[in-house]
Amino acid sequence: MDPLLTRLRAAGFDAVSADLAPGGVVAMAGMATLRDGSRVFAKTLQGAGADLFEIEAEGLRVLREAGATTPDVLAVTPDLLVLEPLCPRPDDNERFWEDLGRMVASMHAVTGERFGWHRDGWLGRLRQDNTWDEDGHAFLAQRRILRWLPEPLVEAAFDAEERRSLERLCAALPDLLPPRRPVLTHGDLWRENILTDRAGGPALIDPAVSYSWAEADLSMLWCSPRPPASDRFFAAYNEAAPLPDGWRQRMRVFHLRELLSDIAHDDGGWGAAQEVREIIAPFARRQ
């Protein structure tokens, strides 16, 4: 944790110690104790893009303006982000997950005219292409799925026919997904980016915001390991913002972006490539 403490002190925080935070897979992050006994949450990243933390701080602000709870940003520099501390989420509390479902539905009520964002962002250590597009199917295909194919680890994970199968799936997206308006999305809404504020309610961290498909956010939770109580998230969300029929069956298609990102970040050893193969199997050419 020495690099984190050094950068905190350089930013004016009299940090005396820091404890590594669990759950993160990209940045060095931890809860730091200051000399006066107060605590802050801080994160740093060796070789970070010069605008990575600036974009993350902007995302937190935009989500808060849309009604989501996010931590206060205490400081942001090219190599450091300092936030107010939050608490672990209560995985077995159904009320918590219901509140989160309504929060995310409220956030998704903020709509846009186009898919994308006014600047590119980051997903983990790699750039997120947010180029504006009025066609949601083309945006999902080009900016969120096929975007990962040139990454070296993704290229190595799939043969030529598997890549063509993925391209055929993307060409079929208009038949697979009903058109929806672009909405403000968190962009990385998996369980580790959900915490608890001081009042015990849900709070969101680590966004990769853009105007995108609402179901892209939902797929991050639906397709990842999660506690049983989180079923109440989907029930509460659907009460506040009813989803078109068949949404459960569409979740794996939206989850392709996350699976490919995991592989590109060298975190696909748990079976991400095999999941991709299962999803694209119907689009393989029969011999």
Phi, psi and chi 1 to 4 in degrees:
 res  aa     phi    psi   chi1   chi2   chi3   chi4
   1 MET       -    1.4  -60.3  -61.6  -74.9      -
   2 ASP   -57.0  -43.8  -73.5  -13.2      -      -
   3 PRO   -60.3  -36.9  -23.7   34.9      -      -
   4 LEU   -66.3  -45.0 -173.8   62.8      -      -
   5 LEU   -62.9  -40.7  -71.2  171.4      -      -
   6 THR   -61.7  -43.1  -61.7      -      -      -
   7 ARG   -73.7  -32.6  -69.2  174.0  179.4 -179.8
   8 LEU   -62.2  -45.7  -87.0  167.1      -      -
   9 ARG   -64.3  -38.9  -68.6  163.4 -175.1  157.1
  10 ALA   -64.5  -27.0      -      -      -      -
  11 ALA   -88.6    3.0      -      -      -      -
  12 GLY    98.5    8.7      -      -      -      -
  13 PHE   -99.7  122.1  -66.1   87.0      -      -
  14 ASP   -82.6   71.5 -167.4    4.9      -      -
  15 ALA   -81.3  134.9      -      -      -      -
  16 VAL  -109.4  -22.0  -64.5      -      -      -
  17 SER  -160.5  164.1   65.0      -      -      -
  18 ALA  -151.6  140.9      -      -      -      -
  19 ASP  -111.0  130.7  -60.8  -44.2      -      -
  20 LEU   -60.3  132.3 -174.5   66.5      -      -
  21 ALA   -85.1  138.6      -      -      -      -
  22 PRO   -78.3  160.1   30.4  -35.1      -      -
  23 GLY    99.1  -33.4      -      -      -      -
  24 GLY   -70.3  146.0      -      -      -      -
  25 VAL  -121.6   -2.0  -64.3      -      -      -
  26 VAL  -123.1  -55.8  174.1      -      -      -
  27 ALA   -93.0  158.9      -      -      -      -
  28 MET   -83.9  118.7  174.5 -173.2  -67.5      -
  29 ALA  -137.7  150.3      -      -      -      -
  30 GLY  -169.7  167.3      -      -      -      -
  31 MET   -91.9  119.4 -161.8   72.1   71.4      -
  32 ALA  -104.4  138.3      -      -      -      -
  33 THR   -99.7  128.9  -59.6      -      -      -
  34 LEU   -91.7  165.6  -52.0 -175.0      -      -
  35 ARG   -60.7  -29.1 -166.2  166.1  -58.9  -81.4
  36 ASP   -82.7    4.1   63.7    5.0      -      -
  37 GLY    93.3  -11.8      -      -      -      -
  38 SER   -75.0  166.4   61.6      -      -      -
  39 ARG  -130.5  149.6  -52.2 -170.1   81.7 -166.8
  40 VAL  -136.9  156.9  -63.0      -      -      -
  41 PHE  -101.2  132.0 -179.7   82.6      -      -
  42 ALA  -136.8  152.4      -      -      -      -
  43 LYS  -143.7  147.5   57.9 -165.7  -62.0 -172.5
  44 THR  -142.0  167.6 -170.5      -      -      -
  45 LEU  -151.3  121.1 -175.8   63.4      -      -
  46 GLN   -66.1  128.6  -63.5  -74.3   -0.9      -
  47 GLY    72.8   22.9      -      -      -      -
  48 ALA   -64.9  149.0      -      -      -      -
  49 GLY   -61.4  145.4      -      -      -      -
  50 ALA   -60.3  -23.1      -      -      -      -
  51 ASP  -110.2    7.8   60.5   -4.7      -      -
  52 LEU   -58.4  -52.9 -172.8  150.3      -      -
  53 PHE   -74.5  -30.1  -68.9  132.1      -      -
  54 GLU   -62.1  -43.2  173.6 -166.0  -23.3      -
  55 ILE   -68.2  -38.6  -69.1  173.2      -      -
  56 GLU   -63.2  -43.1 -177.8  174.1  -23.1      -
  57 ALA   -63.9  -39.5      -      -      -      -
  58 GLU   -62.1  -41.6  178.6 -169.3   20.5      -
  59 GLY   -61.4  -42.2      -      -      -      -
  60 LEU   -60.6  -41.4  -68.0  170.8      -      -
  61 ARG   -65.3  -44.3  174.1 -177.9   57.5   78.9
  62 VAL   -64.7  -41.7  168.9      -      -      -
  63 LEU   -64.0  -40.0  -66.2 -177.9      -      -
  64 ARG   -63.2  -41.6  177.8  177.9  -68.9 -166.1
  65 GLU   -63.3  -24.2  -69.0  172.2   -8.2      -
  66 ALA   -89.3    4.1      -      -      -      -
  67 GLY   104.7   -2.3      -      -      -      -
  68 ALA   -83.1  154.5      -      -      -      -
  69 THR   -90.8  125.5  -60.7      -      -      -
  70 THR  -135.4  158.1   60.7      -      -      -
  71 PRO   -71.8  150.6   26.3  -34.7      -      -
  72 ASP   -63.8  138.1  -69.9  -23.0      -      -
  73 VAL   -89.2  116.5  176.4      -      -      -
  74 LEU   -91.8  -28.7  -54.3  179.0      -      -
  75 ALA  -165.9  147.7      -      -      -      -
  76 VAL  -145.3  129.5   57.2      -      -      -
  77 THR  -133.8  174.0   73.6      -      -      -
  78 PRO   -58.6  -23.1  -28.9   37.8      -      -
  79 ASP  -126.2   17.7   58.5   12.0      -      -
  80 LEU  -155.7  138.4 -178.7   70.9      -      -
  81 LEU  -129.0  127.8 -178.7   65.7      -      -
  82 VAL  -120.2  127.4 -174.2      -      -      -
  83 LEU  -127.5  159.2  -54.3  172.2      -      -
  84 GLU   -64.5  146.4   71.3  164.7  -51.7      -
  85 PRO   -73.3  144.6   25.7  -32.8      -      -
  86 LEU  -119.4  178.3  -63.4  172.9      -      -
  87 CYS  -115.3  160.0  -57.1      -      -      -
  88 PRO   -61.5  152.0  -21.2   32.9      -      -
  89 ARG   -78.4  149.7   67.3 -173.3  177.3  -80.9
  90 PRO   -90.1   97.3   30.2  -30.5      -      -
  91 ASP   -61.9  -26.1  -78.7  -10.9      -      -
  92 ASP   -98.6    9.3   59.6   -9.8      -      -
  93 ASN   -97.7  104.3 -173.7  -35.4      -      -
  94 GLU   -64.5  -34.9  -68.8 -172.2  -10.3      -
  95 ARG   -62.0  -39.4  174.3   64.5 -178.5  -85.0
  96 PHE   -57.8  -48.2  173.2   90.2      -      -
  97 TRP   -68.8  -34.2  -69.7  100.2      -      -
  98 GLU   -63.7  -44.0  -69.4  171.4   -2.9      -
  99 ASP   -61.9  -38.9  -71.0  -15.5      -      -
 100 LEU   -64.6  -41.5  177.7   64.0      -      -
 101 GLY   -59.8  -43.0      -      -      -      -
 102 ARG   -69.1  -36.3  -73.3 -174.1  -76.8  -91.3
 103 MET   -61.7  -47.9  176.5 -169.4  -66.2      -
 104 VAL   -67.0  -36.7  173.6      -      -      -
 105 ALA   -62.6  -39.5      -      -      -      -
 106 SER   -64.8  -41.4  175.8      -      -      -
 107 MET   -61.7  -41.5 -176.3  177.3   74.8      -
 108 HIS   -72.6  -10.8  -72.7  169.7      -      -
 109 ALA   -73.3  -12.7      -      -      -      -
 110 VAL   -82.6  109.3  177.8      -      -      -
 111 THR  -105.8  160.6   59.9      -      -      -
 112 GLY  -125.4  174.0      -      -      -      -
 113 GLU   -91.4  -21.0  -63.1  -59.3  -40.3      -
 114 ARG  -139.7  162.5  -62.7  176.9  -66.9  171.3
 115 PHE   -89.1  136.7  -67.0   82.7      -      -
 116 GLY   129.4 -154.5      -      -      -      -
 117 TRP  -158.1  165.2 -166.0 -116.1      -      -
 118 HIS   -75.3   -6.4   69.7   95.8      -      -
 119 ARG  -153.5  155.1   65.1 -164.8  -63.1 -175.4
 120 ASP   -68.4  156.0  -73.9  -13.3      -      -
 121 GLY  -126.1 -152.2      -      -      -      -
 122 TRP  -135.9  143.1  -64.7   86.6      -      -
 123 LEU  -124.1  106.3 -172.6   65.1      -      -
 124 GLY    65.2 -130.8      -      -      -      -
 125 ARG   -90.5   -1.7  -67.7  178.0  179.3  -92.2
 126 LEU  -115.0  150.8  -61.9  172.0      -      -
 127 ARG   -66.0  141.4  -84.5  -72.7 -174.2 -178.9
 128 GLN  -104.6  118.1  175.6  167.6  -81.9      -
 129 ASP   -78.9  112.5 -177.3   -7.4      -      -
 130 ASN  -110.9   24.6  -69.9  -30.0      -      -
 131 THR   -53.9  131.8  -56.6      -      -      -
 132 TRP   -60.5  143.6  -68.1  112.2      -      -
 133 ASP  -153.3  132.5 -160.2  -40.9      -      -
 134 GLU   -81.6  -13.4  -65.1 -176.8   -1.9      -
 135 ASP  -100.8  109.2 -175.9  -26.9      -      -
 136 GLY   -64.6  -35.9      -      -      -      -
 137 HIS   -67.4  -41.6  -64.4  100.0      -      -
 138 ALA   -66.0  -38.8      -      -      -      -
 139 PHE   -61.9  -47.9  178.7   81.1      -      -
 140 LEU   -61.3  -43.2  178.5   61.4      -      -
 141 ALA   -65.6  -53.2      -      -      -      -
 142 GLN   -82.3  -39.7  -61.7  -61.8  -34.5      -
 143 ARG   -94.5  -18.6  -45.9  -61.1  179.1 -164.4
 144 ARG  -121.2  -20.7  -66.0  -64.5 -178.3  -97.8
 145 ILE  -116.0  -66.8  -61.8  177.7      -      -
 146 LEU   -65.6  -20.2  -61.8  178.7      -      -
 147 ARG   -53.4  -28.4  166.8  -96.0  177.6  -86.8
 148 TRP   -85.5  -15.1  -64.1  103.3      -      -
 149 LEU   -59.6  -37.2  -73.8 -174.3      -      -
 150 PRO   -74.4  -10.8  -17.7   32.5      -      -
 151 GLU   -63.6  135.1  -66.1  -66.6  -21.6      -
 152 PRO   -54.1  -43.9  -27.5   35.5      -      -
 153 LEU   -71.9  -30.2  -67.3  175.0      -      -
 154 VAL   -72.2  -43.0  176.2      -      -      -
 155 GLU   -59.0  -38.0 -169.5  171.5   16.5      -
 156 ALA   -74.7  -22.7      -      -      -      -
 157 ALA   -81.0  -21.5      -      -      -      -
 158 PHE  -129.6  142.4  -58.4  103.5      -      -
 159 ASP   -82.9  177.8   62.2   29.2      -      -
 160 ALA   -61.4  -41.0      -      -      -      -
 161 GLU   -68.5  -36.4  176.0   53.7   30.4      -
 162 GLU   -65.1  -39.4  -71.7  167.5  -23.2      -
 163 ARG   -64.7  -39.3  -69.0 -166.4  -67.9  -85.6
 164 ARG   -66.5  -35.0  -74.5 -168.2  -70.5  -92.2
 165 SER   -63.3  -40.8  -63.7      -      -      -
 166 LEU   -64.0  -40.1 -171.4   60.1      -      -
 167 GLU   -64.7  -38.1  -68.4  167.1  -10.1      -
 168 ARG   -66.8  -38.7  -73.4 -168.9  -75.5  -90.2
 169 LEU   -58.7  -45.8 -179.7  150.8      -      -
 170 CYS   -62.9  -37.2  -74.5      -      -      -
 171 ALA   -65.3  -25.9      -      -      -      -
 172 ALA   -91.8    1.0      -      -      -      -
 173 LEU   -53.7  -38.8  -73.4  176.7      -      -
 174 PRO   -60.1  -25.0  -27.1   37.0      -      -
 175 ASP   -87.9  -19.7  -61.7  -39.1      -      -
 176 LEU   -94.2  -29.5  -60.6  174.7      -      -
 177 LEU  -124.5  125.3  -51.0  176.0      -      -
 178 PRO   -67.2  142.0   25.4  -33.4      -      -
 179 PRO   -63.2  138.6   21.6  -31.3      -      -
 180 ARG  -134.5  156.2  -57.1  -73.9  -55.2  -82.1
 181 ARG   -72.8  149.6  -70.8 -165.1   65.0 -178.2
 182 PRO   -69.2  135.8   22.6  -30.4      -      -
 183 VAL  -128.1  161.5  -55.3      -      -      -
 184 LEU   -68.6  122.7 -179.8   65.4      -      -
 185 THR  -119.5  149.6   57.3      -      -      -
 186 HIS   -66.1  -46.5  177.9  -77.7      -      -
 187 GLY    95.6  -16.4      -      -      -      -
 188 ASP  -149.4   51.8 -163.1    9.4      -      -
 189 LEU   -87.5   61.1 -166.3   65.2      -      -
 190 TRP   -97.4  172.0   72.1  -55.4      -      -
 191 ARG   -59.7  -34.5   67.4 -175.3 -173.2  -79.0
 192 GLU   -72.3  -11.0  -65.2  -59.5  -27.7      -
 193 ASN   -99.1   17.5  -72.4  -19.2      -      -
 194 ILE  -119.0  120.5  -59.2  164.8      -      -
 195 LEU  -128.5 -166.8  -64.4  173.1      -      -
 196 THR  -125.0  136.4  -54.0      -      -      -
 197 ASP   -84.6 -177.7   65.4   11.8      -      -
 198 ARG   -64.7  -25.2  -65.5  177.5 -176.5  177.1
 199 ALA   -87.6   -1.4      -      -      -      -
 200 GLY    92.7    3.6      -      -      -      -
 201 GLY   -91.9  168.3      -      -      -      -
 202 PRO   -70.8  146.7   24.8  -32.7      -      -
 203 ALA  -140.0  148.6      -      -      -      -
 204 LEU  -113.4  142.6  -56.4  178.2      -      -
 205 ILE  -131.2  174.7   60.5  169.8      -      -
 206 ASP    51.2   53.4  -69.3   -6.3      -      -
 207 PRO   -77.8  159.1   30.6  -35.4      -      -
 208 ALA  -132.6   67.8      -      -      -      -
 209 VAL   -69.4  151.5  -61.1      -      -      -
 210 SER  -170.3  167.5   67.5      -      -      -
 211 TYR   -85.2  118.2  -75.0  101.1      -      -
 212 SER  -150.0 -161.2 -173.4      -      -      -
 213 TRP   -80.8  132.8  -60.3   73.5      -      -
 214 ALA   -55.8  -39.3      -      -      -      -
 215 GLU   -68.6  -17.9  -67.8  177.6   11.4      -
 216 ALA   -64.9  -40.7      -      -      -      -
 217 ASP   -64.9  -47.0  -94.6   -7.2      -      -
 218 LEU   -62.1  -35.1  -55.6 -174.5      -      -
 219 SER   -63.7  -29.0   71.8      -      -      -
 220 MET   -61.9  -38.3  -69.2  -73.0  -67.3      -
 221 LEU   -82.7  -42.6  -85.3  178.0      -      -
 222 TRP   -61.3  -40.8 -178.3  -95.0      -      -
 223 CYS   -92.0   -8.8  -63.9      -      -      -
 224 SER   -99.4  154.4  -58.8      -      -      -
 225 PRO   -55.7  133.2  -25.3   35.2      -      -
 226 ARG  -152.4  159.4   54.6 -173.7  174.1   83.5
 227 PRO   -72.9  152.8   26.2  -34.8      -      -
 228 PRO   -56.1  -34.5  -26.3   35.1      -      -
 229 ALA   -61.5  -21.0      -      -      -      -
 230 SER   -70.2   -9.7   65.3      -      -      -
 231 ASP   -57.0  -28.7  -73.5  -11.7      -      -
 232 ARG   -68.5  -24.1  -64.7  -55.5  -53.8  158.2
 233 PHE   -59.0  -49.8  166.4   89.1      -      -
 234 PHE   -69.6  -34.9  -62.6   96.0      -      -
 235 ALA   -65.2  -45.8      -      -      -      -
 236 ALA   -68.4  -39.5      -      -      -      -
 237 TYR   -60.7  -46.4 -178.0   98.3      -      -
 238 ASN   -67.9  -27.5 -149.9   20.8      -      -
 239 GLU   -69.9  -39.5  -70.1  171.3    3.5      -
 240 ALA   -79.9  -34.0      -      -      -      -
 241 ALA  -143.4   81.8      -      -      -      -
 242 PRO   -53.8  134.5  -25.9   35.2      -      -
 243 LEU   -94.3  149.4  -67.7  162.3      -      -
 244 PRO   -60.2  150.4  -20.7   32.0      -      -
 245 ASP   -53.4  145.4  -68.9  -16.8      -      -
 246 GLY    85.7   11.8      -      -      -      -
 247 TRP   -62.6  -34.8   66.0  -90.9      -      -
 248 ARG   -61.9  -39.8  -66.3  172.3  179.8   82.0
 249 GLN   -70.3  -22.8  -69.7   69.3   40.2      -
 250 ARG   -85.3  -11.9  -65.6 -169.0  -68.5  -88.5
 251 MET   -59.4  -39.1  -70.1  -70.3   95.6      -
 252 ARG   -70.0  -31.3  -65.9 -172.4   81.6 -161.4
 253 VAL   -63.6  -46.3  173.0      -      -      -
 254 PHE   -65.0  -27.9  -76.6  104.1      -      -
 255 HIS   -76.0   -8.1 -159.7   51.4      -      -
 256 LEU   -56.0  -39.7  -82.8  169.1      -      -
 257 ARG   -57.3  -44.9 -177.1 -152.9   67.1  157.6
 258 GLU   -68.2  -39.6 -179.1   60.1   23.1      -
 259 LEU   -62.4  -45.4  -65.2  170.9      -      -
 260 LEU   -67.2  -36.8  -66.3  166.6      -      -
 261 SER   -63.3  -41.9  170.4      -      -      -
 262 ASP   -57.6  -44.2  -84.9    2.5      -      -
 263 ILE   -64.6  -43.5  -63.1  167.0      -      -
 264 ALA   -63.0  -28.8      -      -      -      -
 265 HIS   -91.4    9.4  -78.0   90.2      -      -
 266 ASP    64.8   34.4 -160.1   18.6      -      -
 267 ASP  -122.3   29.4 -166.8   32.3      -      -
 268 GLY   -99.2    9.4      -      -      -      -
 269 GLY   -64.2  -17.4      -      -      -      -
 270 TRP   -78.9   -5.5   56.5  -91.1      -      -
 271 GLY   119.3   19.0      -      -      -      -
 272 ALA   -61.0  -41.7      -      -      -      -
 273 ALA   -63.6  -38.4      -      -      -      -
 274 GLN   -66.5  -36.9 -177.1   55.9   34.7      -
 275 GLU   -63.3  -41.7  -76.5 -153.9   30.7      -
 276 VAL   -59.0  -45.1  171.5      -      -      -
 277 ARG   -60.6  -37.6  -67.6 -172.6 -176.8   98.0
 278 GLU   -66.4  -38.5  -68.3  171.9    3.7      -
 279 ILE   -70.2  -38.4  -62.8  168.2      -      -
 280 ILE   -87.9   -4.2   64.8  176.4      -      -
 281 ALA   -54.0  -41.2      -      -      -      -
 282 PRO   -63.3  -13.4  -22.9   34.9      -      -
 283 PHE  -104.9    8.3  -61.4   87.6      -      -
 284 ALA   -77.2  143.8      -      -      -      -
 285 ARG   -75.0  127.6  -72.5  -75.4  168.1   84.1
 286 ARG   -74.2  135.7  -57.6  -68.0 -171.0  -93.9
 287 GLN   -80.7      -  -61.9  -62.8  -35.2      -
